[in-house]
């Protein structure tokens, strides 16, 4: 570990910029995939990180960015109902975090986790990625049984770039494969004439674009549809939060479950998400990318993460920078999405493998199979008028209930075997 007392301000500023590079690609990817504004997402990430640090005694070196778990729900609600309803749903999702924080404080984290064991969480995470996979292929240019040639070339280059960068050994580039791949794809797209630079030239140097300003000032609407579609996903991200804080503590060498306490980190995540909802940003979550930077640099000073948060806010208010992000062609983000959405499903599979679940156990098979079928096969079910429930929400509900009511398999006794 590097002695942070020996670090000067200039060094901290450089390290902060490095953390921005690590979180940048994923943070701006979420608004691209959902239709939200990337500048607002950067501001929400920076503001959320500062709120998190204030709540957690300024001792947890964590950066908060846009959560991938909410992509499908936010994209659907934004398309059908608009940004006001999305803001209401995200705010309520933040309130769910606050409720979970109180429950953890009251009953302890182990009792709460009993509702979300790996046999439930693993398949749900897999469903999230699999439900998004058609979106990724569509962005990459696939439709009606074939590919658009230009889109196929660009998205393929992005995918190949990410693969090549990710397998580099002991390279900082491995921490920012999304950023580098997007830059390569963007350059190729320029040669194909798919980038409109007029938008950048017309944008202000400092200030929000019209779209960003509209998202910022729109008053949230709390509708049943928006709340039911978005807020319950916080129950899945709750497990992700616990895993991220555990990993962060292992890297730093501190037990953050004890100090400041997992209830405080959950509270910080919730307040950050509420703030993001009010300004029109995606729900926030703790970022493993920045924990990876901590592991590489051995610099665990939380103030470096707060510097990165300030950078993110400043970038959000640079008008030309925000508009430039919006000029990134869809096939570029499609190539990134193919890998990232697949990785989400792979994380679900890893959750199952790490837990060493026994699938010769019929109980585990039933729970996992019903979550997968309901989550993937059901897009949404109308329950009353325009109100509908997503297949993901149905799958999560079924999994939680079955986990509680199905008895654990018990081995047969010798007496029972003789009677068979």
PyMOL commands that set and color helices and strands:
alter all, ss='L'
color gray80, all
select helices_A, chain A and resi 4-6+9-34+38-55+68-81+83-107+109-113+118-139+149-166+172-191+198-202+210-217+224-252+257-279+288-297+302-316+319-326+330-354+362-377+391-405+414-419
alter helices_A, ss='H'
color red, helices_A
select strands_A, chain A and resi 64-66+142-143+146-147+284-286+380-384+387-390
alter strands_A, ss='S'
color yellow, strands_A
deselect
rebuild
show_as cartoon
